[in-house]
């Protein structure tokens, strides 16, 4: 799975962008977006997803169930 940002809740504070170890977060049309192809849920980097940890608005960075769970490469 990947995380996604609920655009209607995003305040465009940019707190998440520099925290992403995969450079998967970027600004688009005044809010931030997570590139699902780059998102690893911070597995292998942190115990918790950093976008969730730093977002000032609860439940804005959420799991996107339309993608399979990330599998670390062996």
N, C-alpha and C positions, 0 to 999 in steps of 0.2 A: 504494500500500500504506500501511498504517498500522502503527505499532508496537503491541504489546500487552505486558502485564505478566503473567508466569507467576505466578498468585496463590499457588501452593504454595511458591514461592521468595521471594516478597516479604516482607521483614522489617518493613514499614510504617515505615521510617525517615523517610519523607517528603522525602528529598533531591531526588527528581525533580519533585515538584509545583511548586515555585517556579521551576524552570529551564525549564519548558515555555513557549515564546513564544506558544502558541496557547491556553493555559489549557485544555488537553485532558485533564489528569491530575487525578483527584479520588479521595478516599478512599471506599471502599464496603465495609462489613462487615469492617473491620479490615485491609484491604489496599488497594493503590492500583490504579486502573483507568485505561486510556486510552480516551477517546471517539474512536472511529475516524473520526467525521464531522468532527472538529476537527483531527486529527493531520495535519500536512503533512511529517512526517519531518524537520522543521526546515529544509526546503528554502526558500531565500530568507532565512534567518536565520543559520544556522550551517553549517559544512562537515560536522559530525557531529551525529547525534541527541543532544540534551542529556540525555535520560533514560538513554540507554546510557552516556554519558560520566560521569554522577555516581552511577549505581547501584553500591552496594558489593558486590553479588552478581552474579558473571559470568553471562551468558546468562539474565537475568531479564527484561530489556526486549528483545524480539525482533520481527522483522518478522512481521506477520500477513498471510500469503499469501492469505487469503480476501477481501482487498480489492484493487482495482486500484492501481497505482502512482500517487502523487499527481502531478498535473499543475498547475504554476503557471499562474495566469491571465495572459494576455498583456495 
